[in-house]
Amino acid sequence: MQIKFGTDGWRGVIARDFTFDNLSRVAQATMDYLNRDGSGAQGLVIGYDRRFLSREFARRVAEVAAGNGIRVRLTDGYAPTPAVSWAVRELGAGAGVMITASHNPPEYNGFKVKESFGGSARPSTTKVLEEIVAFNQANDRRVVATPFEEALEKGMVEFFDPCAGYFRQIGRYVDLELIAKAGIPVVVDPMYGAGSGFLPRLLAGVHEIHNSENPSFGGQAPEPIGEHLTELSALLRGGDYRVGLALDGDADRIGAVDENGDFFSSHCIFTVILRHLIEHKGLRGGVVKTVSTTRMVDLLARKYDLPLFETPIGFKHICELMLTEDILMGGEESGGLGVKGHIPERDGILLGLLLLEAVAVSGKGLRRLLDETMDEIGHFSYRRIDRRIEVAAKEQLIARLNARPPVEIDGRRVASTNFSDGFKFIFENGDWLLIRPSGTEPVLRLYSEAGTPEQVDRLLRAAEVLAAA
C-alpha cells in the first residue's frame, strides 16, 4: 500500500487502510527519519485521542520507537493534539506523534507528526517520510519493535501527564481570572472527542455536553460545523447560556454558537479574535489565511496595516510561515487557528478561551462583536457544502477545470482565478467560489463567500452544475 500524507498526517479507514501492519511501517519510517537526522536522541512524545483503538495504536508506535532506541513519553490517557504539541516543545523532544484522525468520520484513524517546534510536520518533512516508507517496503525493511511491557521495564517508555505544562501556558496567554469574573454562561460541546473535560478544568462553571467516551462520535464526524451543532444551538436559544463553544475530535479546531443560537463559523471567530489581539492585547504581526478563508481577514489586515499571506489549505503551510515570519495569527476555514506567542499550531481550546476573553473585555456577545466589525468593513455571507464523488469522476473534473476553466459563472464574469489548491474563481466585487476535491476523502468541497446568503446559494448551485457537467 502507498502511504500518502494529506493536509495534516496520514489517515485511513480502520482495518482497511489504517492497520497495525501499515501503522508499523509508517512508525518505522518515522524512527528511521529521526535517527537519521539525530533528533531521535531527544526522544519522542506520543499522544492519542478517543477513537477506536487509538490507545493500542499509540502503544504500537511506542514499541517501534523503543525498538529503534528512541525514548518515549506517552500520554497517560487521551489528550488534545495541542497539549501534545506543546509538550513536544516544552520537553525539548525531537518530535511528536499524535494518533488521531481529527475531524474525519468515526471509521478513520490517523498518524500526525509534530516537529520539534511543536507544530505540524512541514510538507518537506512528510515528503521524506513518504519516500522512506516506499524505500523500506521496496527493500523489505524489517520493523524493529520492543514489546510494550518490556519497553516500560527498561525505561524506554514512560507515561506522563501532558496537561500540567499546557495549562500553565494557557494561563500565561489568557486572563482566566478576568473571564471567570465576567461570569459568562458557557456551554461546550467537545463532540465526544479528546477535548472532553479540558475547558471545565481551566474555567470553573463551564457546562459540557457530549463528553462521554463514544468512538462512534454519536454517529457523525466530530467536526464543529453548523449542521453538527444543533443541540448546542438549541441550548443557546433556550436562554441559559451566552456562548457556545465546540471542539473537533482532537481539539485542535474550534467552532462556536453565538448569543442568538446561530452558528458562529471559523471565519467569524478569526475576525473577532484578530481584532481582539490587536485592540485589546496590543499585538501586531502578519496575518495568514488559506485560500478558502474569508475576505474579512484581508480587510482587517488592510485596516491595521498588517502584512497578509495566503496559502493552500492545511495548517502545515501556515506553520511554515509562522516559523519564518512575524505572524500574529493564522487560520483556515475548517476551524484551525493559531496565534503568536504560542506554538505554530492549531489550538481549539486556546482559541475558545480567547473568544471568551474578547466577550469578557468588551461586555458584548459574539454576534454583536462581529456585526460591529462588519459595519466597518462590509457584510459577508459564507457557506461550504460537501458532495461525495467517485475517484474517476474527481480526476475527470480536475482535468476538465485545468484544461477549460470557465470564464463566466452564474452569468458573472470571472475576474481572476487561484488554482493553488483547488479551483477558486474570484468576481469583480470580491465574491468568490472555490471547487476543491478533498485530499483525504472521496469528497468534493464547494465553498463560496458573497455579500448575501442568496448570492452564496446561487454560486454554490452553479458550482454543482459545473461539477456534474
WOMO-V848613 format. One record per backbone hydrogen bond with DSSP energy under -0.5 kcal/mol. NH is the residue of the N-H (numbers start at 1). CO is the residue of the C=O. If there is no record, write none. Layout:
# WOMO-V848613
{{NH,CO} {NH,CO}}
This chain:
# WOMO-V848613
{{4,2} {6,9} {9,6} {10,111} {12,109} {14,107} {15,18} {16,13} {17,13} {18,13} {19,17} {23,19} {24,20} {25,21} {26,22} {27,23} {28,24} {29,25} {30,26} {31,27} {32,28} {33,29} {34,30} {35,31} {36,32} {37,33} {38,34} {39,34} {40,34} {41,38} {42,39} {43,40} {44,71} {45,95} {46,73} {47,97} {49,99} {54,51} {57,53} {58,54} {59,55} {60,56} {61,57} {62,58} {63,59} {64,60} {65,61} {66,62} {67,63} {68,64} {68,65} {69,66} {70,65} {71,69} {72,156} {73,44} {74,72} {74,158} {75,46} {76,160} {79,48} {81,250} {84,80} {85,81} {86,82} {87,83} {88,84} {89,85} {90,86} {91,87} {92,88} {92,89} {93,88} {94,43} {95,43} {96,114} {97,45} {98,112} {99,47} {100,98} {100,110} {104,101} {108,105} {109,12} {111,10} {112,98} {114,96} {115,119} {116,94} {118,115} {121,113} {125,122} {126,122} {127,123} {128,124} {129,125} {130,126} {131,127} {132,128} {133,129} {134,130} {135,131} {136,132} {137,133} {138,134} {139,135} {140,137} {141,136} {145,143} {146,63} {151,147} {152,148} {153,149} {154,150} {155,152} {156,151} {157,151} {158,72} {160,74} {162,160} {166,162} {167,163} {168,164} {169,165} {170,166} {171,167} {172,168} {173,169} {174,170} {176,174} {179,175} {180,176} {181,177} {182,178} {183,179} {183,180} {184,179} {186,184} {187,243} {188,207} {189,245} {190,188} {190,209} {192,210} {193,190} {194,249} {196,193} {198,195} {199,195} {201,197} {202,198} {203,199} {206,203} {207,186} {209,188} {214,192} {214,212} {217,214} {219,216} {220,217} {222,104} {223,221} {225,223} {228,225} {229,226} {233,229} {234,230} {235,231} {236,232} {237,233} {238,234} {239,236} {240,235} {241,235} {242,185} {243,185} {244,257} {245,187} {246,255} {247,189} {248,253} {249,222} {251,248} {254,335} {255,246} {256,264} {257,244} {258,262} {261,258} {264,256} {265,263} {269,265} {270,266} {271,267} {272,268} {273,269} {274,270} {275,271} {276,272} {277,273} {278,274} {279,275} {280,276} {281,276} {283,277} {286,326} {287,307} {288,329} {289,309} {290,331} {291,311} {293,290} {297,294} {298,294} {299,295} {300,296} {301,297} {302,298} {303,299} {304,300} {305,302} {306,301} {309,287} {311,289} {316,7} {317,314} {318,314} {319,315} {320,316} {321,317} {322,318} {323,319} {324,320} {325,321} {327,325} {328,286} {328,326} {329,286} {330,338} {331,288} {332,336} {335,332} {337,252} {337,335} {338,330} {340,328} {342,339} {345,343} {347,337} {348,251} {349,251} {351,347} {352,348} {353,349} {354,350} {355,351} {356,352} {357,353} {358,354} {359,355} {360,356} {361,357} {362,358} {363,359} {369,365} {370,366} {371,367} {372,368} {373,369} {374,370} {375,371} {376,372} {376,373} {377,373} {378,374} {381,450} {383,448} {385,446} {387,444} {389,442} {394,390} {395,391} {396,392} {397,393} {398,394} {399,395} {400,396} {401,397} {402,398} {403,399} {404,400} {409,412} {412,409} {414,407} {415,413} {415,426} {416,426} {418,424} {423,435} {424,418} {424,422} {425,423} {425,433} {426,416} {426,424} {427,431} {428,413} {430,427} {432,449} {433,425} {434,447} {435,423} {436,434} {436,445} {438,443} {443,441} {444,387} {445,436} {445,443} {446,385} {447,434} {448,383} {449,432} {450,381} {456,452} {457,453} {458,454} {459,455} {460,456} {461,457} {462,458} {463,459} {464,460} {465,461} {466,462} {467,463} {468,464} {469,465} {469,466}}
